[in-house]
Amino acid sequence: MKHAIPDWVTRGKTIKQLIEELKSFEDQDMEVRLSLDDGDTHACISLVTNDDKSFCILKNSEAYHQNEWQDFMDDDEKR
């Protein structure tokens, strides 16, 4: 790369740092959304988990409920 990626882009935040940053928003009832493409697309945060206990994961579960959940529910109805 011609220009190095700044450390703040890749180092991430701790839960404590994220909470402090979120506290700075005047409207504390504002929805939090997640984007992986600089905001061009975004999704709601459905779940917050710590699957492997080393980091917190923000998840969106819409695709699961549009696909696997529907199949699971259909299979359950057949039983």
N, C-alpha and C positions, 0 to 999 in steps of 0.2 A: 504494500500500500504506500502511496505517496505521502499520506499524512496519517500519523498514528491515531488510533481510536482513543479518545480521552478515557482515563480510568473510571470516571463517574458513570460512563455508559455501561461498562461491563462488571463492575464490582458488586452491584446489587445493593440491597438495603436489608437491614435487620427489621424484625417486627417492630421493635421500639422506634427505629428511625422512620418507618412507614407511618406509624401512628402519629408521631410528632408532625410529620409533613401533612397528614390528613387533618390534623387539628387546626392547621392554619387556614383552612377553608371556612369562610363565613357561614355558608349554608351547610350545616352538618347533616341535613336530610337529603342532600344531593346524592344521586345514584353513582356508584363507582363502577366503571367499565374497564375492560381489559383489551388491549390492542397489541398485536405483534408486528404491525406495519405502519407505525408512526401515526396512528389514528385514522387511516383510510377506512379500515373496517374495525369494528369493536363488538364485544359481546359482554353480557352481564356476568357477574361473578356469582355462580350458583352455590359453590362450596368452598370452604377453606379447610385444608387438611394438612397433616404432616405424616404422609404415608411411610416414610423411612426414618422419621425422627431427626433427620439432620437439616431439614429445611421445610418451610411452610409452602404449600402449593395452593394457588388460586385457580379454581377450576370453573369451566363453563360446561354445563351438562345438557345443553339443548340438543346436540346431535345424538347423544345417548337416548334421550327420551323420545326423539323423533324416529329412532331406528330400533336399537336393541330392546328398549323398554316396550315398544309396541309389540315386537315379536314375543317377548316374555309374557306380556299380558294376554296375547292371543293364545299362546300355548297353555297358559293357566286356565283360560276359559274352556279349553278342549278337555281338560282333566275332569 
